[in-house]
């Protein structure tokens, strides 16, 4: 829908570069299976981790692998606490 609204403003050369894909299976026409994650029909076992040597981040990228959303690093916790004071955030 959005593409249909934007399309008239794009140059023909740009329109030819855009491919709207409706189904996961179509991705395999344009990408090798080893480049796609399993949820997109591929075989790449990549797991996002943060920090890099930490636990995989699965469902909520904002939690950074920490279910209670507490900041464990004391220095970062102090910075967050200071920022919260500036914005009148109450815990």
N, CA, C and O atoms as a DFTB+ gen file, in Angstrom:
364 C
 N C O
     1  1       0.821      -1.189       0.000
     2  2       0.000       0.000       0.000
     3  2       0.876       1.268       0.000
     4  3       0.654       2.186      -0.789
     5  1       1.855       1.298       0.884
     6  2       2.733       2.464       0.956
     7  2       3.506       2.618      -0.347
     8  3       3.692       3.728      -0.845
     9  1       3.953       1.493      -0.891
    10  2       4.697       1.557      -2.143
    11  2       3.838       2.170      -3.236
    12  3       4.331       2.944      -4.056
    13  1       2.555       1.825      -3.251
    14  2       1.644       2.382      -4.250
    15  2       1.514       3.892      -4.134
    16  3       1.302       4.575      -5.136
    17  1       1.638       4.413      -2.932
    18  2       1.549       5.867      -2.736
    19  2       2.850       6.554      -3.117
    20  3       2.837       7.690      -3.592
    21  1       3.975       5.873      -2.913
    22  2       5.284       6.462      -3.178
    23  2       5.699       6.284      -4.638
    24  3       6.422       7.114      -5.189
    25  1       5.240       5.201      -5.259
    26  2       5.656       4.853      -6.606
    27  2       5.581       6.005      -7.615
    28  3       6.519       6.170      -8.395
    29  1       4.525       6.798      -7.636
    30  2       4.480       7.881      -8.623
    31  2       5.610       8.909      -8.493
    32  3       5.934       9.613      -9.449
    33  1       6.198       8.983      -7.313
    34  2       7.256       9.964      -7.087
    35  2       8.652       9.423      -7.401
    36  3       9.625      10.176      -7.419
    37  1       8.745       8.119      -7.648
    38  2      10.043       7.505      -7.938
    39  2      10.325       7.523      -9.431
    40  3       9.416       7.399     -10.252
    41  1      11.574       7.676      -9.761
    42  2      11.994       7.597     -11.163
    43  2      11.819       6.159     -11.646
    44  3      11.885       5.228     -10.844
    45  1      11.601       5.973     -12.919
    46  2      11.413       4.645     -13.499
    47  2      12.586       3.729     -13.153
    48  3      12.393       2.553     -12.846
    49  1      13.791       4.268     -13.205
    50  2      14.996       3.490     -12.898
    51  2      14.933       2.964     -11.457
    52  3      15.320       1.825     -11.192
    53  1      14.451       3.787     -10.541
    54  2      14.329       3.372      -9.143
    55  2      13.221       2.344      -8.964
    56  3      13.391       1.389      -8.206
    57  1      12.095       2.516      -9.639
    58  2      10.986       1.564      -9.537
    59  2      11.411       0.168      -9.969
    60  3      10.956      -0.824      -9.400
    61  1      12.275       0.084     -10.965
    62  2      12.719      -1.217     -11.451
    63  2      13.598      -1.946     -10.432
    64  3      13.745      -3.166     -10.506
    65  1      14.177      -1.215      -9.490
    66  2      15.054      -1.814      -8.487
    67  2      14.289      -2.404      -7.309
    68  3      14.860      -3.170      -6.533
    69  1      13.016      -2.068      -7.157
    70  2      12.230      -2.496      -6.009
    71  2      11.419      -3.737      -6.360
    72  3      10.754      -3.779      -7.395
    73  1      11.477      -4.751      -5.492
    74  2      10.685      -5.965      -5.664
    75  2       9.933      -6.200      -4.366
    76  3      10.546      -6.387      -3.315
    77  1       8.610      -6.191      -4.434
    78  2       7.794      -6.469      -3.256
    79  2       7.568      -7.974      -3.200
    80  3       7.085      -8.579      -4.156
    81  1       7.925      -8.566      -2.067
    82  2       7.815     -10.012      -1.909
    83  2       6.695     -10.292      -0.916
    84  3       6.686      -9.754       0.191
    85  1       5.753     -11.138      -1.321
    86  2       4.586     -11.420      -0.494
    87  2       4.705     -12.652       0.377
    88  3       4.057     -12.726       1.421
    89  1       5.517     -13.627      -0.022
    90  2       5.628     -14.878       0.720
    91  2       7.091     -15.191       1.000
    92  3       7.983     -14.831       0.232
    93  1       7.314     -15.878       2.131
    94  2       8.685     -16.244       2.495
    95  2       9.354     -17.078       1.407
    96  3      10.545     -16.924       1.138
    97  1       8.587     -17.951       0.793
    98  2       9.152     -18.835      -0.218
    99  2       9.763     -18.049      -1.386
   100  3      10.713     -18.505      -2.022
   101  1       9.216     -16.888      -1.653
   102  2       9.736     -16.065      -2.748
   103  2      11.139     -15.551      -2.461
   104  3      11.899     -15.273      -3.389
   105  1      11.488     -15.424      -1.192
   106  2      12.827     -14.945      -0.837
   107  2      13.909     -15.851      -1.415
   108  3      14.989     -15.388      -1.782
   109  1      13.609     -17.146      -1.492
   110  2      14.602     -18.100      -1.991
   111  2      14.879     -17.920      -3.479
   112  3      15.850     -18.474      -3.993
   113  1      14.055     -17.168      -4.169
   114  2      14.336     -16.847      -5.570
   115  2      15.458     -15.814      -5.671
   116  3      16.166     -15.743      -6.675
   117  1      15.604     -15.019      -4.616
   118  2      16.548     -13.891      -4.645
   119  2      17.742     -14.065      -3.714
   120  3      18.767     -13.406      -3.888
   121  1      17.614     -14.956      -2.720
   122  2      18.689     -15.171      -1.751
   123  2      18.961     -16.656      -1.592
   124  3      18.042     -17.469      -1.686
   125  1      20.214     -17.016      -1.352
   126  2      20.554     -18.401      -1.041
   127  2      20.017     -18.745       0.340
   128  3      19.959     -17.887       1.220
   129  1      19.622     -20.006       0.531
   130  2      19.057     -20.441       1.808
   131  2      20.022     -20.209       2.968
   132  3      19.592     -19.922       4.086
   133  1      21.324     -20.332       2.708
   134  2      22.291     -20.147       3.797
   135  2      22.454     -18.680       4.202
   136  3      23.175     -18.385       5.155
   137  1      21.807     -17.773       3.505
   138  2      21.849     -16.355       3.844
   139  2      20.591     -15.896       4.585
   140  3      20.520     -14.762       5.058
   141  1      19.607     -16.785       4.681
   142  2      18.340     -16.442       5.334
   143  2      18.185     -17.206       6.641
   144  3      18.598     -18.361       6.745
   145  1      17.592     -16.562       7.632
   146  2      17.288     -17.216       8.896
   147  2      16.169     -18.237       8.686
   148  3      15.380     -18.096       7.751
   149  1      16.088     -19.266       9.542
   150  2      15.042     -20.286       9.388
   151  2      13.622     -19.714       9.340
   152  3      12.776     -20.234       8.612
   153  1      13.350     -18.660      10.098
   154  2      11.997     -18.095      10.085
   155  2      11.628     -17.463       8.741
   156  3      10.466     -17.135       8.503
   157  1      12.622     -17.295       7.866
   158  2      12.373     -16.766       6.522
   159  2      12.605     -17.835       5.458
   160  3      12.764     -17.518       4.279
   161  1      12.624     -19.117       5.880
   162  2      12.777     -20.213       4.933
   163  2      14.216     -20.601       4.640
   164  3      14.471     -21.392       3.732
   165  1      15.157     -20.055       5.393
   166  2      16.561     -20.343       5.156
   167  2      17.149     -21.330       6.142
   168  3      16.436     -21.952       6.929
   169  1      18.457     -21.460       6.084
   170  2      19.163     -22.421       6.939
   171  2      20.242     -21.772       7.801
   172  3      20.978     -22.481       8.487
   173  1      20.356     -20.450       7.783
   174  2      21.398     -19.763       8.539
   175  2      21.058     -19.812      10.029
   176  3      19.996     -19.334      10.427
   177  1      21.945     -20.385      10.868
   178  2      21.661     -20.535      12.295
   179  2      22.028     -19.304      13.136
   180  3      22.107     -19.404      14.361
   181  1      22.251     -18.157      12.507
   182  2      22.701     -16.955      13.222
   183  2      21.791     -16.638      14.407
   184  3      20.568     -16.718      14.302
   185  1      22.401     -16.280      15.526
   186  2      21.681     -15.796      16.697
   187  2      22.311     -14.479      17.122
   188  3      23.527     -14.398      17.296
   189  1      21.500     -13.460      17.287
   190  2      22.010     -12.173      17.746
   191  2      22.363     -12.294      19.216
   192  3      21.572     -12.801      20.012
   193  1      23.545     -11.830      19.572
   194  2      23.988     -11.862      20.968
   195  2      24.494     -10.482      21.364
   196  3      25.208      -9.819      20.611
   197  1      24.107     -10.071      22.562
   198  2      24.661      -8.853      23.108
   199  2      24.774      -8.979      24.602
   200  3      23.773      -9.266      25.259
   201  1      25.914      -8.784      25.158
   202  2      27.176      -8.537      24.463
   203  2      27.549      -9.750      23.621
   204  3      26.975     -10.825      23.801
   205  1      28.503      -9.595      22.703
   206  2      28.819     -10.670      21.764
   207  2      29.095     -12.024      22.408
   208  3      28.822     -13.056      21.794
   209  1      29.624     -12.048      23.620
   210  2      29.884     -13.325      24.282
   211  2      28.764     -13.693      25.253
   212  3      28.918     -14.614      26.055
   213  1      27.642     -12.981      25.187
   214  2      26.522     -13.222      26.088
   215  2      25.540     -14.229      25.542
   216  3      25.831     -14.968      24.603
   217  1      24.366     -14.243      26.152
   218  2      23.294     -15.146      25.749
   219  2      22.621     -14.626      24.484
   220  3      22.609     -13.420      24.239
   221  1      22.057     -15.535      23.674
   222  2      21.330     -15.087      22.475
   223  2      20.123     -14.230      22.865
   224  3      19.443     -14.514      23.851
   225  1      19.869     -13.194      22.091
   226  2      18.692     -12.357      22.294
   227  2      17.633     -12.879      21.341
   228  3      17.812     -12.822      20.125
   229  1      16.541     -13.382      21.874
   230  2      15.546     -14.036      21.030
   231  2      14.342     -13.133      20.763
   232  3      14.210     -12.567      19.678
   233  1      13.475     -13.006      21.749
   234  2      12.165     -12.412      21.516
   235  2      12.126     -10.896      21.565
   236  3      11.457     -10.266      20.747
   237  1      12.831     -10.309      22.507
   238  2      12.720      -8.873      22.717
   239  2      14.089      -8.227      22.643
   240  3      14.840      -8.253      23.618
   241  1      14.429      -7.640      21.485
   242  2      15.760      -7.056      21.355
   243  2      16.009      -5.908      22.316
   244  3      17.161      -5.533      22.534
   245  1      14.966      -5.342      22.892
   246  2      15.181      -4.245      23.842
   247  2      15.616      -4.757      25.205
   248  3      16.133      -3.985      26.012
   249  1      15.418      -6.050      25.480
   250  2      15.780      -6.573      26.795
   251  2      17.259      -6.927      26.882
   252  3      17.800      -7.068      27.979
   253  1      17.909      -7.071      25.744
   254  2      19.324      -7.438      25.694
   255  2      19.613      -8.683      26.518
   256  3      20.657      -8.782      27.163
   257  1      18.672      -9.644      26.492
   258  2      18.888     -10.912      27.172
   259  2      18.635     -10.852      28.660
   260  3      18.901     -11.833      29.355
   261  1      18.140      -9.761      29.175
   262  2      17.927      -9.590      30.600
   263  2      16.430      -9.475      30.849
   264  3      15.833      -8.434      30.576
   265  1      15.820     -10.539      31.366
   266  2      14.365     -10.597      31.479
   267  2      13.760      -9.517      32.376
   268  3      12.646      -9.060      32.121
   269  1      14.475      -9.108      33.414
   270  2      13.885      -8.106      34.308
   271  2      14.265      -6.674      33.914
   272  3      13.934      -5.726      34.625
   273  1      14.954      -6.519      32.790
   274  2      15.334      -5.217      32.255
   275  2      16.142      -4.366      33.230
   276  3      16.132      -3.139      33.137
   277  1      16.834      -5.006      34.153
   278  2      17.723      -4.298      35.061
   279  2      19.087      -4.162      34.404
   280  3      19.538      -5.068      33.703
   281  1      19.736      -3.043      34.627
   282  2      21.078      -2.829      34.091
   283  2      22.071      -3.411      35.085
   284  3      22.108      -3.019      36.251
   285  1      22.878      -4.355      34.601
   286  2      23.807      -5.039      35.496
   287  2      25.140      -4.313      35.641
   288  3      25.765      -4.396      36.698
   289  1      25.583      -3.619      34.630
   290  2      26.855      -2.907      34.684
   291  2      26.702      -1.689      35.587
   292  3      25.887      -0.815      35.291
   293  1      27.469      -1.604      36.692
   294  2      27.312      -0.492      37.646
   295  2      27.501       0.888      37.011
   296  3      26.780       1.829      37.339
   297  1      28.470       1.004      36.106
   298  2      28.714       2.301      35.478
   299  2      27.521       2.719      34.614
   300  3      27.095       3.873      34.662
   301  1      26.984       1.789      33.829
   302  2      25.806       2.093      33.009
   303  2      24.589       2.367      33.881
   304  3      23.767       3.224      33.555
   305  1      24.472       1.639      34.991
   306  2      23.346       1.867      35.910
   307  2      23.404       3.287      36.455
   308  3      22.375       3.957      36.542
   309  1      24.597       3.755      36.824
   310  2      24.737       5.126      37.325
   311  2      24.346       6.144      36.260
   312  3      23.659       7.123      36.551
   313  1      24.790       5.908      35.019
   314  2      24.411       6.815      33.933
   315  2      22.904       6.828      33.726
   316  3      22.306       7.887      33.539
   317  1      22.291       5.643      33.759
   318  2      20.841       5.547      33.574
   319  2      20.106       6.242      34.713
   320  3      19.107       6.926      34.494
   321  1      20.606       6.062      35.920
   322  2      19.975       6.718      37.072
   323  2      20.058       8.240      36.954
   324  3      19.097       8.946      37.259
   325  1      21.206       8.734      36.513
   326  2      21.363      10.178      36.322
   327  2      20.413      10.688      35.239
   328  3      19.789      11.737      35.398
   329  1      20.308       9.951      34.149
   330  2      19.402      10.344      33.065
   331  2      17.961      10.341      33.551
   332  3      17.175      11.214      33.183
   333  1      17.616       9.366      34.372
   334  2      16.253       9.293      34.893
   335  2      15.937      10.524      35.742
   336  3      14.816      11.031      35.707
   337  1      16.915      11.002      36.501
   338  2      16.703      12.219      37.309
   339  2      16.411      13.433      36.407
   340  3      15.553      14.262      36.710
   341  1      17.148      13.507      35.299
   342  2      16.966      14.620      34.375
   343  2      15.565      14.647      33.768
   344  3      15.041      15.711      33.438
   345  1      14.968      13.470      33.624
   346  2      13.675      13.379      32.975
   347  2      12.537      13.086      33.954
   348  3      11.417      12.795      33.534
   349  1      12.815      13.161      35.233
   350  2      11.794      12.947      36.255
   351  2      11.152      11.554      36.152
   352  3       9.944      11.404      36.336
   353  1      11.970      10.548      35.859
   354  2      11.463       9.180      35.745
   355  2      11.461       8.572      37.123
   356  3      12.460       8.639      37.840
   357  1      10.346       7.978      37.498
   358  2      10.214       7.330      38.813
   359  2      10.272       5.821      38.609
   360  3       9.694       5.287      37.662
   361  1      10.988       5.133      39.521
   362  2      11.071       3.677      39.394
   363  2       9.939       3.032      40.155
   364  3       9.828       1.806      40.175
